Amino acid sequence: MFKQRVITALLLAPLALLAVFYLPLAGFAVFISAAFLLAAWEWSGFCGLAKKSLRAIYVGITAIIFLLLYILLPAQLTQPLTTQLLLHSLLLIGVIWWLIAIALVLSFPRSKTIWAAKDWLKALMGWFTLIPAWAAVLYIRHTGYAESEFTGAWLICALLGLVWAADIGGYIIGKPFGKHKLLPRVSPGKTVEGMLGGLGFVALLVTLVAVQRGWPEQTWLWYLAALTLTILSVFGDLSESMFKRVAGVKDSGAFLPGHGGILDRIDSLTATAPLFALIIALLSGLY
């Protein structure tokens, strides 16, 4: 399993980076939409949709939403965010949804009485998870594109680096030293020590960047934002674990050998992307 996991990562990581840096904006939109539609297919499995035809309908509706939003969004993406009602609303909806998701995770299993038996509500939760994150990633990629076509790509790498640092720190510290379960009813493998390890690795990453940049005046904001996003990334993972537990599955899918499904790889990204996009807009003076 570990060998398969490594091989898959070595094959996919370069392809993903090439797509982020070198695809034109329209091509990148197609690439990221395809990934999120695969995630929608997996989410449909959480909704009690046993028939492939019903799951395909869920994915098809998601694709139509993406297409309609893409038609409405591109011309606005370089304007101040507060003048872009649709995009601004999507990002705020994403942040609000994740505050709700955190409450559901913290109160699990009591919270499942609200949603576990309602397939339509789980489908709606999937759209609240995927659509704002999709819009956020597109917005981030467009950031500063007129000045440099790589600015948004580096920002996406920064977000991915933060998420990966949290995951790596959580594994390195949590695996040998994890003694206290974080939320065992949601995810038995998550520990308090692992979460603290993730926070520590992210703080170290921010420190290295700050040193390289000569400790800018906004460094304290970087720490605040990074640690907040790290906690969100943990709840992104926990939220998906909650839905998988209710659905009775170990992995969201099998698209990625050794890694499970697409959702298993982007759960932290879906949680952090909307807030990250808002922070980028604020720090770049485009809020």
C-alpha positions in Angstrom: 0.0 0.0 0.0 2.8 2.4 0.9 4.7 1.7 -2.3 1.5 2.2 -4.4 0.9 5.5 -2.5 4.3 6.8 -3.3 4.2 5.9 -6.9 0.8 7.6 -7.3 2.1 10.7 -5.6 5.2 10.8 -7.8 3.1 10.6 -10.9 0.4 13.0 -10.0 2.4 15.8 -8.3 4.3 16.9 -11.4 1.2 16.8 -13.5 -0.7 18.9 -11.0 2.1 21.4 -10.8 2.3 21.7 -14.6 -1.4 22.3 -14.7 -1.3 25.0 -12.0 1.7 26.9 -13.6 1.4 26.4 -17.3 -2.2 25.8 -18.3 -4.0 28.9 -19.6 -6.7 30.2 -17.3 -9.5 28.4 -19.3 -7.5 25.2 -19.3 -6.9 25.4 -15.6 -10.6 25.9 -15.1 -11.3 22.7 -17.0 -8.6 20.9 -15.0 -9.9 21.9 -11.6 -13.5 21.4 -12.6 -12.7 17.8 -13.6 -11.1 17.1 -10.3 -14.1 18.6 -8.4 -16.6 16.7 -10.5 -14.8 13.5 -9.6 -15.1 14.6 -6.0 -18.8 15.3 -6.6 -19.2 11.7 -7.8 -17.6 10.4 -4.6 -19.8 12.7 -2.5 -22.9 11.3 -4.2 -22.0 8.0 -2.5 -22.5 9.7 0.9 -26.1 10.7 -0.2 -27.6 7.2 -0.4 -27.6 7.3 -4.2 -27.0 3.6 -4.9 -27.8 3.8 -8.7 -25.1 5.1 -10.9 -27.7 7.0 -12.9 -28.7 9.0 -9.9 -25.1 9.7 -9.0 -24.5 10.8 -12.6 -27.4 13.3 -12.3 -25.8 14.8 -9.1 -22.5 15.2 -11.0 -24.3 16.6 -14.0 -26.1 19.2 -11.9 -22.8 20.1 -10.3 -21.2 20.5 -13.8 -24.0 22.8 -14.9 -23.5 24.9 -11.8 -19.8 25.2 -12.5 -20.4 26.1 -16.1 -23.0 28.8 -15.2 -20.7 30.3 -12.6 -17.7 30.2 -14.9 -19.7 32.2 -17.5 -20.6 34.8 -14.9 -17.3 34.9 -13.0 -14.3 35.4 -15.3 -14.7 39.1 -16.1 -15.0 39.9 -12.5 -12.0 38.1 -11.1 -9.6 40.9 -11.3 -11.8 43.5 -9.7 -12.0 44.3 -5.9 -13.8 41.5 -4.2 -16.5 43.6 -2.6 -17.7 44.7 -6.0 -18.1 41.1 -7.1 -21.4 40.2 -5.4 -21.5 36.6 -6.8 -17.9 35.6 -6.0 -17.9 37.4 -2.7 -21.1 35.6 -1.7 -19.8 32.2 -2.7 -16.6 32.7 -0.6 -18.6 33.9 2.4 -21.0 31.0 2.0 -18.0 28.7 2.0 -16.7 30.2 5.3 -20.1 30.1 6.9 -20.6 26.5 5.9 -17.4 25.4 7.4 -18.3 27.1 10.7 -21.5 25.0 10.6 -19.5 21.9 9.6 -17.1 22.4 12.6 -20.2 22.5 14.9 -21.5 19.3 13.4 -18.2 17.6 13.9 -17.8 18.7 17.4 -21.3 17.6 18.4 -21.1 14.2 16.5 -22.8 11.7 16.9 -25.6 13.8 18.3 -25.6 16.1 15.2 -26.2 13.2 12.8 -29.9 13.1 13.9 -30.2 16.4 12.0 -28.8 15.3 8.6 -27.9 11.6 8.5 -31.3 10.4 7.3 -31.8 13.3 4.8 -30.2 12.5 1.5 -31.2 15.8 0.0 -29.5 17.7 2.9 -26.3 15.7 2.4 -26.4 16.5 -1.3 -26.7 20.2 -0.4 -23.9 19.9 2.0 -21.8 18.5 -0.8 -22.4 21.6 -2.9 -21.6 23.8 0.0 -18.3 22.0 0.4 -17.3 21.8 -3.3 -18.7 24.9 -5.1 -17.2 27.7 -2.9 -13.8 25.9 -2.8 -13.9 25.5 -6.6 -14.7 29.3 -7.0 -11.9 30.1 -4.5 -9.3 28.1 -6.3 -10.2 29.9 -9.6 -10.1 33.3 -7.9 -6.7 32.5 -6.4 -5.3 31.4 -9.8 -6.5 34.7 -11.3 -4.9 36.8 -8.6 -2.3 39.3 -10.1 -2.5 37.6 -13.5 -2.3 40.9 -15.3 1.1 41.6 -13.7 2.5 38.1 -13.7 0.8 34.9 -14.9 2.6 32.9 -12.1 1.4 35.0 -9.1 -1.8 33.0 -8.6 0.1 29.7 -9.2 2.5 30.5 -6.4 -0.4 31.4 -4.1 -2.0 28.0 -4.8 1.3 26.4 -4.0 1.4 28.4 -0.7 -2.0 27.0 0.2 -1.0 23.5 -0.7 2.2 23.9 1.2 0.3 24.9 4.3 -2.1 21.9 4.0 0.8 19.5 3.3 2.9 20.9 6.2 -0.1 20.4 8.5 -0.5 16.8 7.3 3.2 16.0 7.5 3.6 17.5 10.9 0.5 15.7 12.1 1.8 12.3 10.9 5.4 12.8 12.1 4.4 13.9 15.6 1.1 12.1 15.9 2.2 8.6 14.8 4.9 8.1 17.5 3.7 10.5 20.2 -0.1 10.6 19.8 -1.7 9.5 23.1 -4.7 11.7 23.4 -7.5 11.2 20.9 -8.8 14.4 19.4 -12.4 13.3 18.4 -12.4 9.5 18.6 -16.1 9.2 17.7 -15.4 11.0 14.4 -11.8 9.8 13.6 -10.1 7.3 15.9 -6.7 8.0 14.3 -6.6 11.8 15.0 -4.7 12.9 18.1 -4.2 16.1 20.0 -0.5 15.6 19.6 -0.8 15.2 15.9 -2.8 18.4 15.5 -0.2 20.3 17.6 2.5 18.8 15.4 0.7 20.1 12.3 0.4 23.6 13.9 4.1 23.5 14.7 5.2 22.5 11.2 3.0 25.3 9.7 4.5 27.8 12.2 7.9 26.7 11.1 7.0 27.1 7.4 5.8 30.6 8.0 8.9 31.4 10.0 11.1 30.2 7.1 9.2 32.3 4.6 9.3 35.4 6.9 13.0 35.1 7.3 13.5 34.7 3.5 11.4 37.9 3.0 13.1 39.9 5.7 10.3 39.8 8.3 7.7 42.0 6.6 5.3 44.1 8.7 2.5 41.7 7.9 4.3 38.7 9.4 2.0 38.5 12.5 -1.0 38.3 10.1 0.7 35.5 8.3 1.0 33.5 11.5 -2.6 34.3 12.5 -3.9 33.3 9.1 -1.8 30.2 8.7 -2.7 28.8 12.2 -6.4 29.5 11.6 -6.2 27.8 8.2 -4.4 24.8 9.8 -7.2 24.3 12.3 -9.7 24.5 9.4 -7.7 21.9 7.4 -8.0 19.5 10.4 -11.7 20.0 10.4 -11.8 19.5 6.7 -10.4 16.0 7.3 -12.6 15.4 10.3 -15.7 16.5 8.4 -15.1 14.0 5.6 -14.4 11.3 8.2 -17.8 12.1 9.7 -19.6 11.7 6.4 -17.7 8.5 5.6 -18.5 7.0 9.0 -22.2 7.6 8.5 -22.0 6.2 5.0 -20.1 3.2 6.3 -17.1 3.5 4.0 -13.4 3.6 4.6 -12.4 5.7 1.6 -14.4 8.2 -0.4 -13.5 6.4 -3.6 -10.7 4.5 -5.5 -9.6 7.0 -8.1 -6.1 7.3 -6.7 -4.4 4.0 -6.0 -3.0 4.0 -2.5 -4.7 7.3 -1.6 -8.4 6.4 -1.7 -10.5 8.9 -3.5 -10.2 12.5 -4.7 -12.1 13.8 -1.6 -9.6 12.0 0.6 -6.9 14.2 -1.0 -8.8 17.5 -1.2 -10.8 17.5 2.0 -8.5 20.0 3.7 -8.3 22.1 0.5 -12.1 22.4 0.4 -12.1 23.7 4.0 -9.3 26.2 3.6 -9.7 27.6 0.1 -12.6 30.0 0.6 -11.0 31.7 3.7 -7.6 31.7 2.0 -9.1 33.5 -1.0 -10.6 36.1 1.3 -7.3 36.6 3.1 -5.4 37.0 -0.1 -8.0 39.6 -1.2 -7.5 41.4 2.1 -3.7 41.4 2.1 -3.5 42.4 -1.6 -5.8 45.4 -1.1 -8.5 43.9 -3.3 -11.1 43.4 -0.6 
